[in-house]
Amino acid sequence: MKASKVRELDGGELRKQVDDTNEQLFRLRLQMNMGQFEGLKKYRALKKDRARMLTVLREREAAQSK
């Protein structure tokens, strides 16, 4: 997901997306631990998407505290 799309989401949707991404990452880690490495590219992409979402959430929290 692009950063511009992440910034368009409101706080509730963004938190929901982070929760969904965390669930997907958990499932992919589980699969990879069982020997299935097909999801490695998807795993890396999801980690980057989650980082983007968390960054936007932190930026919004910082802007509100000022």
PDBQT receptor file of N, H, CA, C and O in Angstrom, charges set to zero:
ATOM      1  N   MET A   1       0.851  -1.163   0.000  1.00  0.00    +0.000 N 
ATOM      2  CA  MET A   1       0.000   0.000   0.000  1.00  0.00    +0.000 C 
ATOM      3  C   MET A   1       0.902   1.233   0.000  1.00  0.00    +0.000 C 
ATOM      4  O   MET A   1       1.865   1.312   0.762  1.00  0.00    +0.000 OA
ATOM      5  N   LYS A   2       0.583   2.167  -0.844  1.00  0.00    +0.000 N 
ATOM      6  H   LYS A   2      -0.200   2.102  -1.463  1.00  0.00    +0.000 HD
ATOM      7  CA  LYS A   2       1.360   3.391  -0.952  1.00  0.00    +0.000 C 
ATOM      8  C   LYS A   2       1.108   4.296   0.249  1.00  0.00    +0.000 C 
ATOM      9  O   LYS A   2       0.048   4.235   0.873  1.00  0.00    +0.000 OA
ATOM     10  N   ALA A   3       2.078   5.122   0.561  1.00  0.00    +0.000 N 
ATOM     11  H   ALA A   3       2.938   5.171   0.055  1.00  0.00    +0.000 HD
ATOM     12  CA  ALA A   3       1.957   6.035   1.700  1.00  0.00    +0.000 C 
ATOM     13  C   ALA A   3       0.811   7.024   1.488  1.00  0.00    +0.000 C 
ATOM     14  O   ALA A   3       0.145   7.413   2.447  1.00  0.00    +0.000 OA
ATOM     15  N   SER A   4       0.580   7.428   0.254  1.00  0.00    +0.000 N 
ATOM     16  H   SER A   4       1.121   7.113  -0.525  1.00  0.00    +0.000 HD
ATOM     17  CA  SER A   4      -0.509   8.372  -0.018  1.00  0.00    +0.000 C 
ATOM     18  C   SER A   4      -1.864   7.749   0.297  1.00  0.00    +0.000 C 
ATOM     19  O   SER A   4      -2.754   8.433   0.803  1.00  0.00    +0.000 OA
ATOM     20  N   LYS A   5      -2.031   6.466   0.007  1.00  0.00    +0.000 N 
ATOM     21  H   LYS A   5      -1.308   5.910  -0.404  1.00  0.00    +0.000 HD
ATOM     22  CA  LYS A   5      -3.284   5.790   0.338  1.00  0.00    +0.000 C 
ATOM     23  C   LYS A   5      -3.437   5.626   1.841  1.00  0.00    +0.000 C 
ATOM     24  O   LYS A   5      -4.544   5.722   2.371  1.00  0.00    +0.000 OA
ATOM     25  N   VAL A   6      -2.331   5.380   2.526  1.00  0.00    +0.000 N 
ATOM     26  H   VAL A   6      -1.432   5.302   2.096  1.00  0.00    +0.000 HD
ATOM     27  CA  VAL A   6      -2.373   5.229   3.979  1.00  0.00    +0.000 C 
ATOM     28  C   VAL A   6      -2.805   6.540   4.617  1.00  0.00    +0.000 C 
ATOM     29  O   VAL A   6      -3.585   6.539   5.569  1.00  0.00    +0.000 OA
ATOM     30  N   ARG A   7      -2.306   7.652   4.102  1.00  0.00    +0.000 N 
ATOM     31  H   ARG A   7      -1.673   7.652   3.329  1.00  0.00    +0.000 HD
ATOM     32  CA  ARG A   7      -2.641   8.961   4.663  1.00  0.00    +0.000 C 
ATOM     33  C   ARG A   7      -4.106   9.328   4.434  1.00  0.00    +0.000 C 
ATOM     34  O   ARG A   7      -4.660  10.127   5.189  1.00  0.00    +0.000 OA
ATOM     35  N   GLU A   8      -4.736   8.767   3.420  1.00  0.00    +0.000 N 
ATOM     36  H   GLU A   8      -4.286   8.117   2.807  1.00  0.00    +0.000 HD
ATOM     37  CA  GLU A   8      -6.142   9.041   3.141  1.00  0.00    +0.000 C 
ATOM     38  C   GLU A   8      -7.084   8.365   4.133  1.00  0.00    +0.000 C 
ATOM     39  O   GLU A   8      -8.213   8.819   4.319  1.00  0.00    +0.000 OA
ATOM     40  N   LEU A   9      -6.633   7.286   4.772  1.00  0.00    +0.000 N 
ATOM     41  H   LEU A   9      -5.716   6.917   4.620  1.00  0.00    +0.000 HD
ATOM     42  CA  LEU A   9      -7.484   6.545   5.703  1.00  0.00    +0.000 C 
ATOM     43  C   LEU A   9      -7.647   7.313   7.007  1.00  0.00    +0.000 C 
ATOM     44  O   LEU A   9      -6.736   8.014   7.445  1.00  0.00    +0.000 OA
ATOM     45  N   ASP A  10      -8.824   7.171   7.625  1.00  0.00    +0.000 N 
ATOM     46  H   ASP A  10      -9.564   6.601   7.269  1.00  0.00    +0.000 HD
ATOM     47  CA  ASP A  10      -8.994   7.792   8.940  1.00  0.00    +0.000 C 
ATOM     48  C   ASP A  10      -8.401   6.886  10.017  1.00  0.00    +0.000 C 
ATOM     49  O   ASP A  10      -7.991   5.761   9.731  1.00  0.00    +0.000 OA
ATOM     50  N   GLY A  11      -8.358   7.373  11.237  1.00  0.00    +0.000 N 
ATOM     51  H   GLY A  11      -8.691   8.287  11.469  1.00  0.00    +0.000 HD
ATOM     52  CA  GLY A  11      -7.686   6.663  12.320  1.00  0.00    +0.000 C 
ATOM     53  C   GLY A  11      -8.235   5.282  12.587  1.00  0.00    +0.000 C 
ATOM     54  O   GLY A  11      -7.463   4.343  12.783  1.00  0.00    +0.000 OA
ATOM     55  N   GLY A  12      -9.555   5.130  12.600  1.00  0.00    +0.000 N 
ATOM     56  H   GLY A  12     -10.182   5.893  12.441  1.00  0.00    +0.000 HD
ATOM     57  CA  GLY A  12     -10.168   3.837  12.869  1.00  0.00    +0.000 C 
ATOM     58  C   GLY A  12      -9.847   2.806  11.802  1.00  0.00    +0.000 C 
ATOM     59  O   GLY A  12      -9.512   1.661  12.105  1.00  0.00    +0.000 OA
ATOM     60  N   GLU A  13      -9.954   3.227  10.548  1.00  0.00    +0.000 N 
ATOM     61  H   GLU A  13     -10.227   4.157  10.302  1.00  0.00    +0.000 HD
ATOM     62  CA  GLU A  13      -9.648   2.311   9.446  1.00  0.00    +0.000 C 
ATOM     63  C   GLU A  13      -8.168   1.925   9.470  1.00  0.00    +0.000 C 
ATOM     64  O   GLU A  13      -7.805   0.783   9.190  1.00  0.00    +0.000 OA
ATOM     65  N   LEU A  14      -7.327   2.896   9.807  1.00  0.00    +0.000 N 
ATOM     66  H   LEU A  14      -7.622   3.824  10.034  1.00  0.00    +0.000 HD
ATOM     67  CA  LEU A  14      -5.895   2.638   9.831  1.00  0.00    +0.000 C 
ATOM     68  C   LEU A  14      -5.537   1.631  10.916  1.00  0.00    +0.000 C 
ATOM     69  O   LEU A  14      -4.720   0.738  10.693  1.00  0.00    +0.000 OA
ATOM     70  N   ARG A  15      -6.140   1.771  12.081  1.00  0.00    +0.000 N 
ATOM     71  H   ARG A  15      -6.804   2.497  12.262  1.00  0.00    +0.000 HD
ATOM     72  CA  ARG A  15      -5.891   0.810  13.167  1.00  0.00    +0.000 C 
ATOM     73  C   ARG A  15      -6.387  -0.584  12.796  1.00  0.00    +0.000 C 
ATOM     74  O   ARG A  15      -5.755  -1.588  13.124  1.00  0.00    +0.000 OA
ATOM     75  N   LYS A  16      -7.537  -0.630  12.101  1.00  0.00    +0.000 N 
ATOM     76  H   LYS A  16      -8.050   0.186  11.835  1.00  0.00    +0.000 HD
ATOM     77  CA  LYS A  16      -8.070  -1.918  11.650  1.00  0.00    +0.000 C 
ATOM     78  C   LYS A  16      -7.111  -2.569  10.652  1.00  0.00    +0.000 C 
ATOM     79  O   LYS A  16      -6.869  -3.774  10.707  1.00  0.00    +0.000 OA
ATOM     80  N   GLN A  17      -6.572  -1.762   9.742  1.00  0.00    +0.000 N 
ATOM     81  H   GLN A  17      -6.769  -0.783   9.697  1.00  0.00    +0.000 HD
ATOM     82  CA  GLN A  17      -5.619  -2.277   8.762  1.00  0.00    +0.000 C 
ATOM     83  C   GLN A  17      -4.361  -2.813   9.451  1.00  0.00    +0.000 C 
ATOM     84  O   GLN A  17      -3.825  -3.848   9.057  1.00  0.00    +0.000 OA
ATOM     85  N   VAL A  18      -3.891  -2.097  10.486  1.00  0.00    +0.000 N 
ATOM     86  H   VAL A  18      -4.326  -1.256  10.806  1.00  0.00    +0.000 HD
ATOM     87  CA  VAL A  18      -2.706  -2.547  11.224  1.00  0.00    +0.000 C 
ATOM     88  C   VAL A  18      -3.001  -3.889  11.894  1.00  0.00    +0.000 C 
ATOM     89  O   VAL A  18      -2.170  -4.797  11.863  1.00  0.00    +0.000 OA
ATOM     90  N   ASP A  19      -4.178  -4.012  12.496  1.00  0.00    +0.000 N 
ATOM     91  H   ASP A  19      -4.853  -3.274  12.521  1.00  0.00    +0.000 HD
ATOM     92  CA  ASP A  19      -4.550  -5.283  13.139  1.00  0.00    +0.000 C 
ATOM     93  C   ASP A  19      -4.621  -6.419  12.124  1.00  0.00    +0.000 C 
ATOM     94  O   ASP A  19      -4.138  -7.521  12.386  1.00  0.00    +0.000 OA
ATOM     95  N   ASP A  20      -5.226  -6.151  10.965  1.00  0.00    +0.000 N 
ATOM     96  H   ASP A  20      -5.618  -5.256  10.752  1.00  0.00    +0.000 HD
ATOM     97  CA  ASP A  20      -5.313  -7.172   9.916  1.00  0.00    +0.000 C 
ATOM     98  C   ASP A  20      -3.922  -7.578   9.426  1.00  0.00    +0.000 C 
ATOM     99  O   ASP A  20      -3.650  -8.757   9.198  1.00  0.00    +0.000 OA
ATOM    100  N   THR A  21      -3.058  -6.595   9.270  1.00  0.00    +0.000 N 
ATOM    101  H   THR A  21      -3.279  -5.637   9.456  1.00  0.00    +0.000 HD
ATOM    102  CA  THR A  21      -1.699  -6.863   8.806  1.00  0.00    +0.000 C 
ATOM    103  C   THR A  21      -0.940  -7.692   9.837  1.00  0.00    +0.000 C 
ATOM    104  O   THR A  21      -0.201  -8.609   9.478  1.00  0.00    +0.000 OA
ATOM    105  N   ASN A  22      -1.121  -7.369  11.121  1.00  0.00    +0.000 N 
ATOM    106  H   ASN A  22      -1.721  -6.623  11.413  1.00  0.00    +0.000 HD
ATOM    107  CA  ASN A  22      -0.470  -8.161  12.168  1.00  0.00    +0.000 C 
ATOM    108  C   ASN A  22      -0.933  -9.611  12.121  1.00  0.00    +0.000 C 
ATOM    109  O   ASN A  22      -0.127 -10.525  12.299  1.00  0.00    +0.000 OA
ATOM    110  N   GLU A  23      -2.210  -9.826  11.885  1.00  0.00    +0.000 N 
ATOM    111  H   GLU A  23      -2.864  -9.084  11.741  1.00  0.00    +0.000 HD
ATOM    112  CA  GLU A  23      -2.746 -11.194  11.793  1.00  0.00    +0.000 C 
ATOM    113  C   GLU A  23      -2.147 -11.926  10.598  1.00  0.00    +0.000 C 
ATOM    114  O   GLU A  23      -1.770 -13.093  10.709  1.00  0.00    +0.000 OA
ATOM    115  N   GLN A  24      -2.058 -11.248   9.454  1.00  0.00    +0.000 N 
ATOM    116  H   GLN A  24      -2.364 -10.300   9.364  1.00  0.00    +0.000 HD
ATOM    117  CA  GLN A  24      -1.490 -11.866   8.265  1.00  0.00    +0.000 C 
ATOM    118  C   GLN A  24      -0.010 -12.200   8.474  1.00  0.00    +0.000 C 
ATOM    119  O   GLN A  24       0.460 -13.262   8.063  1.00  0.00    +0.000 OA
ATOM    120  N   LEU A  25       0.716 -11.283   9.116  1.00  0.00    +0.000 N 
ATOM    121  H   LEU A  25       0.335 -10.421   9.449  1.00  0.00    +0.000 HD
ATOM    122  CA  LEU A  25       2.138 -11.536   9.392  1.00  0.00    +0.000 C 
ATOM    123  C   LEU A  25       2.309 -12.751  10.296  1.00  0.00    +0.000 C 
ATOM    124  O   LEU A  25       3.207 -13.568  10.090  1.00  0.00    +0.000 OA
ATOM    125  N   PHE A  26       1.450 -12.863  11.290  1.00  0.00    +0.000 N 
ATOM    126  H   PHE A  26       0.721 -12.200  11.458  1.00  0.00    +0.000 HD
ATOM    127  CA  PHE A  26       1.512 -14.019  12.186  1.00  0.00    +0.000 C 
ATOM    128  C   PHE A  26       1.318 -15.306  11.409  1.00  0.00    +0.000 C 
ATOM    129  O   PHE A  26       2.069 -16.265  11.585  1.00  0.00    +0.000 OA
ATOM    130  N   ARG A  27       0.308 -15.327  10.548  1.00  0.00    +0.000 N 
ATOM    131  H   ARG A  27      -0.302 -14.548  10.405  1.00  0.00    +0.000 HD
ATOM    132  CA  ARG A  27       0.029 -16.538   9.776  1.00  0.00    +0.000 C 
ATOM    133  C   ARG A  27       1.177 -16.881   8.823  1.00  0.00    +0.000 C 
ATOM    134  O   ARG A  27       1.529 -18.049   8.663  1.00  0.00    +0.000 OA
ATOM    135  N   LEU A  28       1.754 -15.861   8.195  1.00  0.00    +0.000 N 
ATOM    136  H   LEU A  28       1.468 -14.912   8.325  1.00  0.00    +0.000 HD
ATOM    137  CA  LEU A  28       2.870 -16.118   7.285  1.00  0.00    +0.000 C 
ATOM    138  C   LEU A  28       4.101 -16.620   8.035  1.00  0.00    +0.000 C 
ATOM    139  O   LEU A  28       4.803 -17.510   7.554  1.00  0.00    +0.000 OA
ATOM    140  N   ARG A  29       4.367 -16.050   9.218  1.00  0.00    +0.000 N 
ATOM    141  H   ARG A  29       3.797 -15.327   9.609  1.00  0.00    +0.000 HD
ATOM    142  CA  ARG A  29       5.492 -16.531  10.030  1.00  0.00    +0.000 C 
ATOM    143  C   ARG A  29       5.292 -17.990  10.397  1.00  0.00    +0.000 C 
ATOM    144  O   ARG A  29       6.230 -18.787  10.369  1.00  0.00    +0.000 OA
ATOM    145  N   LEU A  30       4.062 -18.326  10.741  1.00  0.00    +0.000 N 
ATOM    146  H   LEU A  30       3.300 -17.679  10.764  1.00  0.00    +0.000 HD
ATOM    147  CA  LEU A  30       3.739 -19.702  11.092  1.00  0.00    +0.000 C 
ATOM    148  C   LEU A  30       3.995 -20.637   9.906  1.00  0.00    +0.000 C 
ATOM    149  O   LEU A  30       4.582 -21.707  10.067  1.00  0.00    +0.000 OA
ATOM    150  N   GLN A  31       3.553 -20.228   8.723  1.00  0.00    +0.000 N 
ATOM    151  H   GLN A  31       3.076 -19.359   8.593  1.00  0.00    +0.000 HD
ATOM    152  CA  GLN A  31       3.769 -21.040   7.531  1.00  0.00    +0.000 C 
ATOM    153  C   GLN A  31       5.258 -21.194   7.232  1.00  0.00    +0.000 C 
ATOM    154  O   GLN A  31       5.720 -22.279   6.881  1.00  0.00    +0.000 OA
ATOM    155  N   MET A  32       6.002 -20.103   7.373  1.00  0.00    +0.000 N 
ATOM    156  H   MET A  32       5.627 -19.221   7.659  1.00  0.00    +0.000 HD
ATOM    157  CA  MET A  32       7.428 -20.162   7.069  1.00  0.00    +0.000 C 
ATOM    158  C   MET A  32       8.161 -21.047   8.066  1.00  0.00    +0.000 C 
ATOM    159  O   MET A  32       9.120 -21.726   7.701  1.00  0.00    +0.000 OA
ATOM    160  N   ASN A  33       7.726 -21.047   9.309  1.00  0.00    +0.000 N 
ATOM    161  H   ASN A  33       6.946 -20.495   9.606  1.00  0.00    +0.000 HD
ATOM    162  CA  ASN A  33       8.349 -21.920  10.310  1.00  0.00    +0.000 C 
ATOM    163  C   ASN A  33       8.062 -23.384  10.033  1.00  0.00    +0.000 C 
ATOM    164  O   ASN A  33       8.808 -24.259  10.473  1.00  0.00    +0.000 OA
ATOM    165  N   MET A  34       6.993 -23.655   9.313  1.00  0.00    +0.000 N 
ATOM    166  H   MET A  34       6.387 -22.944   8.956  1.00  0.00    +0.000 HD
ATOM    167  CA  MET A  34       6.648 -25.036   8.975  1.00  0.00    +0.000 C 
ATOM    168  C   MET A  34       7.300 -25.463   7.665  1.00  0.00    +0.000 C 
ATOM    169  O   MET A  34       7.070 -26.575   7.191  1.00  0.00    +0.000 OA
ATOM    170  N   GLY A  35       8.113 -24.582   7.076  1.00  0.00    +0.000 N 
ATOM    171  H   GLY A  35       8.299 -23.678   7.462  1.00  0.00    +0.000 HD
ATOM    172  CA  GLY A  35       8.866 -24.960   5.897  1.00  0.00    +0.000 C 
ATOM    173  C   GLY A  35       8.325 -24.455   4.580  1.00  0.00    +0.000 C 
ATOM    174  O   GLY A  35       8.841 -24.831   3.528  1.00  0.00    +0.000 OA
ATOM    175  N   GLN A  36       7.324 -23.634   4.599  1.00  0.00    +0.000 N 
ATOM    176  H   GLN A  36       6.904 -23.329   5.454  1.00  0.00    +0.000 HD
ATOM    177  CA  GLN A  36       6.763 -23.095   3.361  1.00  0.00    +0.000 C 
ATOM    178  C   GLN A  36       7.301 -21.680   3.162  1.00  0.00    +0.000 C 
ATOM    179  O   GLN A  36       6.904 -20.757   3.874  1.00  0.00    +0.000 OA
ATOM    180  N   PHE A  37       8.194 -21.511   2.209  1.00  0.00    +0.000 N 
ATOM    181  H   PHE A  37       8.516 -22.261   1.631  1.00  0.00    +0.000 HD
ATOM    182  CA  PHE A  37       8.828 -20.217   2.010  1.00  0.00    +0.000 C 
ATOM    183  C   PHE A  37       8.258 -19.447   0.827  1.00  0.00    +0.000 C 
ATOM    184  O   PHE A  37       8.889 -18.506   0.345  1.00  0.00    +0.000 OA
ATOM    185  N   GLU A  38       7.088 -19.825   0.357  1.00  0.00    +0.000 N 
ATOM    186  H   GLU A  38       6.576 -20.589   0.749  1.00  0.00    +0.000 HD
ATOM    187  CA  GLU A  38       6.499 -19.130  -0.777  1.00  0.00    +0.000 C 
ATOM    188  C   GLU A  38       6.068 -17.712  -0.404  1.00  0.00    +0.000 C 
ATOM    189  O   GLU A  38       5.971 -16.846  -1.273  1.00  0.00    +0.000 OA
ATOM    190  N   GLY A  39       5.812 -17.474   0.869  1.00  0.00    +0.000 N 
ATOM    191  H   GLY A  39       5.891 -18.177   1.575  1.00  0.00    +0.000 HD
ATOM    192  CA  GLY A  39       5.271 -16.188   1.280  1.00  0.00    +0.000 C 
ATOM    193  C   GLY A  39       6.317 -15.183   1.718  1.00  0.00    +0.000 C 
ATOM    194  O   GLY A  39       5.968 -14.186   2.350  1.00  0.00    +0.000 OA
ATOM    195  N   LEU A  40       7.598 -15.406   1.407  1.00  0.00    +0.000 N 
ATOM    196  H   LEU A  40       7.882 -16.216   0.893  1.00  0.00    +0.000 HD
ATOM    197  CA  LEU A  40       8.647 -14.521   1.880  1.00  0.00    +0.000 C 
ATOM    198  C   LEU A  40       8.516 -13.105   1.305  1.00  0.00    +0.000 C 
ATOM    199  O   LEU A  40       8.679 -12.128   2.035  1.00  0.00    +0.000 OA
ATOM    200  N   LYS A  41       8.227 -12.987   0.024  1.00  0.00    +0.000 N 
ATOM    201  H   LYS A  41       8.094 -13.781  -0.570  1.00  0.00    +0.000 HD
ATOM    202  CA  LYS A  41       8.065 -11.660  -0.576  1.00  0.00    +0.000 C 
ATOM    203  C   LYS A  41       6.849 -10.945  -0.002  1.00  0.00    +0.000 C 
ATOM    204  O   LYS A  41       6.889  -9.745   0.268  1.00  0.00    +0.000 OA
ATOM    205  N   LYS A  42       5.783 -11.690   0.176  1.00  0.00    +0.000 N 
ATOM    206  H   LYS A  42       5.750 -12.665  -0.044  1.00  0.00    +0.000 HD
ATOM    207  CA  LYS A  42       4.577 -11.105   0.754  1.00  0.00    +0.000 C 
ATOM    208  C   LYS A  42       4.828 -10.679   2.194  1.00  0.00    +0.000 C 
ATOM    209  O   LYS A  42       4.346  -9.634   2.630  1.00  0.00    +0.000 OA
ATOM    210  N   TYR A  43       5.577 -11.482   2.925  1.00  0.00    +0.000 N 
ATOM    211  H   TYR A  43       5.968 -12.331   2.571  1.00  0.00    +0.000 HD
ATOM    212  CA  TYR A  43       5.913 -11.171   4.316  1.00  0.00    +0.000 C 
ATOM    213  C   TYR A  43       6.678  -9.850   4.404  1.00  0.00    +0.000 C 
ATOM    214  O   TYR A  43       6.367  -8.994   5.232  1.00  0.00    +0.000 OA
ATOM    215  N   ARG A  44       7.666  -9.701   3.551  1.00  0.00    +0.000 N 
ATOM    216  H   ARG A  44       7.918 -10.396   2.878  1.00  0.00    +0.000 HD
ATOM    217  CA  ARG A  44       8.461  -8.465   3.545  1.00  0.00    +0.000 C 
ATOM    218  C   ARG A  44       7.618  -7.257   3.166  1.00  0.00    +0.000 C 
ATOM    219  O   ARG A  44       7.756  -6.189   3.761  1.00  0.00    +0.000 OA
ATOM    220  N   ALA A  45       6.749  -7.421   2.180  1.00  0.00    +0.000 N 
ATOM    221  H   ALA A  45       6.636  -8.288   1.696  1.00  0.00    +0.000 HD
ATOM    222  CA  ALA A  45       5.882  -6.319   1.759  1.00  0.00    +0.000 C 
ATOM    223  C   ALA A  45       4.911  -5.929   2.874  1.00  0.00    +0.000 C 
ATOM    224  O   ALA A  45       4.662  -4.744   3.096  1.00  0.00    +0.000 OA
ATOM    225  N   LEU A  46       4.369  -6.916   3.568  1.00  0.00    +0.000 N 
ATOM    226  H   LEU A  46       4.572  -7.879   3.388  1.00  0.00    +0.000 HD
ATOM    227  CA  LEU A  46       3.445  -6.629   4.667  1.00  0.00    +0.000 C 
ATOM    228  C   LEU A  46       4.152  -5.900   5.805  1.00  0.00    +0.000 C 
ATOM    229  O   LEU A  46       3.574  -5.002   6.417  1.00  0.00    +0.000 OA
ATOM    230  N   LYS A  47       5.393  -6.277   6.094  1.00  0.00    +0.000 N 
ATOM    231  H   LYS A  47       5.862  -7.007   5.597  1.00  0.00    +0.000 HD
ATOM    232  CA  LYS A  47       6.141  -5.599   7.138  1.00  0.00    +0.000 C 
ATOM    233  C   LYS A  47       6.353  -4.124   6.787  1.00  0.00    +0.000 C 
ATOM    234  O   LYS A  47       6.253  -3.254   7.653  1.00  0.00    +0.000 OA
ATOM    235  N   LYS A  48       6.640  -3.854   5.530  1.00  0.00    +0.000 N 
ATOM    236  H   LYS A  48       6.721  -4.561   4.827  1.00  0.00    +0.000 HD
ATOM    237  CA  LYS A  48       6.835  -2.468   5.095  1.00  0.00    +0.000 C 
ATOM    238  C   LYS A  48       5.522  -1.693   5.156  1.00  0.00    +0.000 C 
ATOM    239  O   LYS A  48       5.500  -0.536   5.577  1.00  0.00    +0.000 OA
ATOM    240  N   ASP A  49       4.435  -2.324   4.739  1.00  0.00    +0.000 N 
ATOM    241  H   ASP A  49       4.453  -3.264   4.397  1.00  0.00    +0.000 HD
ATOM    242  CA  ASP A  49       3.127  -1.665   4.810  1.00  0.00    +0.000 C 
ATOM    243  C   ASP A  49       2.756  -1.336   6.248  1.00  0.00    +0.000 C 
ATOM    244  O   ASP A  49       2.260  -0.247   6.538  1.00  0.00    +0.000 OA
ATOM    245  N   ARG A  50       3.003  -2.295   7.156  1.00  0.00    +0.000 N 
ATOM    246  H   ARG A  50       3.406  -3.180   6.920  1.00  0.00    +0.000 HD
ATOM    247  CA  ARG A  50       2.690  -2.061   8.563  1.00  0.00    +0.000 C 
ATOM    248  C   ARG A  50       3.515  -0.899   9.105  1.00  0.00    +0.000 C 
ATOM    249  O   ARG A  50       3.004  -0.077   9.866  1.00  0.00    +0.000 OA
ATOM    250  N   ALA A  51       4.775  -0.827   8.721  1.00  0.00    +0.000 N 
ATOM    251  H   ALA A  51       5.190  -1.494   8.102  1.00  0.00    +0.000 HD
ATOM    252  CA  ALA A  51       5.635   0.267   9.167  1.00  0.00    +0.000 C 
ATOM    253  C   ALA A  51       5.108   1.609   8.670  1.00  0.00    +0.000 C 
ATOM    254  O   ALA A  51       5.129   2.598   9.403  1.00  0.00    +0.000 OA
ATOM    255  N   ARG A  52       4.637   1.643   7.428  1.00  0.00    +0.000 N 
ATOM    256  H   ARG A  52       4.621   0.839   6.833  1.00  0.00    +0.000 HD
ATOM    257  CA  ARG A  52       4.060   2.884   6.891  1.00  0.00    +0.000 C 
ATOM    258  C   ARG A  52       2.832   3.303   7.682  1.00  0.00    +0.000 C 
ATOM    259  O   ARG A  52       2.663   4.477   8.014  1.00  0.00    +0.000 OA
ATOM    260  N   MET A  53       1.978   2.332   7.979  1.00  0.00    +0.000 N 
ATOM    261  H   MET A  53       2.115   1.379   7.709  1.00  0.00    +0.000 HD
ATOM    262  CA  MET A  53       0.754   2.635   8.723  1.00  0.00    +0.000 C 
ATOM    263  C   MET A  53       1.074   3.143  10.128  1.00  0.00    +0.000 C 
ATOM    264  O   MET A  53       0.481   4.117  10.590  1.00  0.00    +0.000 OA
ATOM    265  N   LEU A  54       2.008   2.484  10.799  1.00  0.00    +0.000 N 
ATOM    266  H   LEU A  54       2.490   1.693  10.423  1.00  0.00    +0.000 HD
ATOM    267  CA  LEU A  54       2.373   2.899  12.146  1.00  0.00    +0.000 C 
ATOM    268  C   LEU A  54       3.024   4.274  12.147  1.00  0.00    +0.000 C 
ATOM    269  O   LEU A  54       2.837   5.052  13.082  1.00  0.00    +0.000 OA
ATOM    270  N   THR A  55       3.787   4.576  11.103  1.00  0.00    +0.000 N 
ATOM    271  H   THR A  55       3.939   3.944  10.343  1.00  0.00    +0.000 HD
ATOM    272  CA  THR A  55       4.417   5.891  10.994  1.00  0.00    +0.000 C 
ATOM    273  C   THR A  55       3.357   6.977  10.865  1.00  0.00    +0.000 C 
ATOM    274  O   THR A  55       3.447   8.014  11.522  1.00  0.00    +0.000 OA
ATOM    275  N   VAL A  56       2.363   6.747  10.033  1.00  0.00    +0.000 N 
ATOM    276  H   VAL A  56       2.289   5.904   9.500  1.00  0.00    +0.000 HD
ATOM    277  CA  VAL A  56       1.298   7.729   9.852  1.00  0.00    +0.000 C 
ATOM    278  C   VAL A  56       0.518   7.905  11.153  1.00  0.00    +0.000 C 
ATOM    279  O   VAL A  56       0.167   9.028  11.513  1.00  0.00    +0.000 OA
ATOM    280  N   LEU A  57       0.244   6.811  11.861  1.00  0.00    +0.000 N 
ATOM    281  H   LEU A  57       0.530   5.899  11.569  1.00  0.00    +0.000 HD
ATOM    282  CA  LEU A  57      -0.457   6.920  13.146  1.00  0.00    +0.000 C 
ATOM    283  C   LEU A  57       0.352   7.747  14.137  1.00  0.00    +0.000 C 
ATOM    284  O   LEU A  57      -0.208   8.583  14.846  1.00  0.00    +0.000 OA
ATOM    285  N   ARG A  58       1.641   7.526  14.192  1.00  0.00    +0.000 N 
ATOM    286  H   ARG A  58       2.095   6.847  13.615  1.00  0.00    +0.000 HD
ATOM    287  CA  ARG A  58       2.493   8.284  15.118  1.00  0.00    +0.000 C 
ATOM    288  C   ARG A  58       2.564   9.749  14.729  1.00  0.00    +0.000 C 
ATOM    289  O   ARG A  58       2.568  10.621  15.599  1.00  0.00    +0.000 OA
ATOM    290  N   GLU A  59       2.619  10.034  13.425  1.00  0.00    +0.000 N 
ATOM    291  H   GLU A  59       2.616   9.327  12.718  1.00  0.00    +0.000 HD
ATOM    292  CA  GLU A  59       2.621  11.417  12.977  1.00  0.00    +0.000 C 
ATOM    293  C   GLU A  59       1.341  12.133  13.419  1.00  0.00    +0.000 C 
ATOM    294  O   GLU A  59       1.381  13.278  13.870  1.00  0.00    +0.000 OA
ATOM    295  N   ARG A  60       0.232  11.455  13.283  1.00  0.00    +0.000 N 
ATOM    296  H   ARG A  60       0.199  10.525  12.917  1.00  0.00    +0.000 HD
ATOM    297  CA  ARG A  60      -1.057  12.051  13.679  1.00  0.00    +0.000 C 
ATOM    298  C   ARG A  60      -1.104  12.277  15.187  1.00  0.00    +0.000 C 
ATOM    299  O   ARG A  60      -1.610  13.301  15.646  1.00  0.00    +0.000 OA
ATOM    300  N   GLU A  61      -0.581  11.327  15.957  1.00  0.00    +0.000 N 
ATOM    301  H   GLU A  61      -0.170  10.495  15.584  1.00  0.00    +0.000 HD
ATOM    302  CA  GLU A  61      -0.568  11.491  17.419  1.00  0.00    +0.000 C 
ATOM    303  C   GLU A  61       0.324  12.658  17.817  1.00  0.00    +0.000 C 
ATOM    304  O   GLU A  61      -0.013  13.413  18.729  1.00  0.00    +0.000 OA
ATOM    305  N   ALA A  62       1.447  12.812  17.148  1.00  0.00    +0.000 N 
ATOM    306  H   ALA A  62       1.721  12.199  16.406  1.00  0.00    +0.000 HD
ATOM    307  CA  ALA A  62       2.362  13.916  17.445  1.00  0.00    +0.000 C 
ATOM    308  C   ALA A  62       1.733  15.256  17.090  1.00  0.00    +0.000 C 
ATOM    309  O   ALA A  62       1.912  16.242  17.804  1.00  0.00    +0.000 OA
ATOM    310  N   ALA A  63       0.993  15.287  15.978  1.00  0.00    +0.000 N 
ATOM    311  H   ALA A  63       0.847  14.486  15.397  1.00  0.00    +0.000 HD
ATOM    312  CA  ALA A  63       0.351  16.527  15.558  1.00  0.00    +0.000 C 
ATOM    313  C   ALA A  63      -0.765  16.918  16.539  1.00  0.00    +0.000 C 
ATOM    314  O   ALA A  63      -0.989  18.106  16.772  1.00  0.00    +0.000 OA
ATOM    315  N   GLN A  64      -1.461  15.933  17.112  1.00  0.00    +0.000 N 
ATOM    316  H   GLN A  64      -1.278  14.968  16.923  1.00  0.00    +0.000 HD
ATOM    317  CA  GLN A  64      -2.527  16.226  18.051  1.00  0.00    +0.000 C 
ATOM    318  C   GLN A  64      -1.984  16.708  19.394  1.00  0.00    +0.000 C 
ATOM    319  O   GLN A  64      -2.635  17.496  20.080  1.00  0.00    +0.000 OA
ATOM    320  N   SER A  65      -0.804  16.243  19.767  1.00  0.00    +0.000 N 
ATOM    321  H   SER A  65      -0.275  15.602  19.210  1.00  0.00    +0.000 HD
ATOM    322  CA  SER A  65      -0.259  16.618  21.074  1.00  0.00    +0.000 C 
ATOM    323  C   SER A  65       0.339  18.017  21.077  1.00  0.00    +0.000 C 
ATOM    324  O   SER A  65       0.605  18.572  22.143  1.00  0.00    +0.000 OA
ATOM    325  N   LYS A  66       0.551  18.590  19.908  1.00  0.00    +0.000 N 
ATOM    326  H   LYS A  66       0.335  18.139  19.042  1.00  0.00    +0.000 HD
ATOM    327  CA  LYS A  66       1.115  19.960  19.837  1.00  0.00    +0.000 C 
ATOM    328  C   LYS A  66       0.084  21.003  20.090  1.00  0.00    +0.000 C 
ATOM    329  O   LYS A  66       0.392  22.195  20.066  1.00  0.00    +0.000 OA
TER     330      LYS A  66
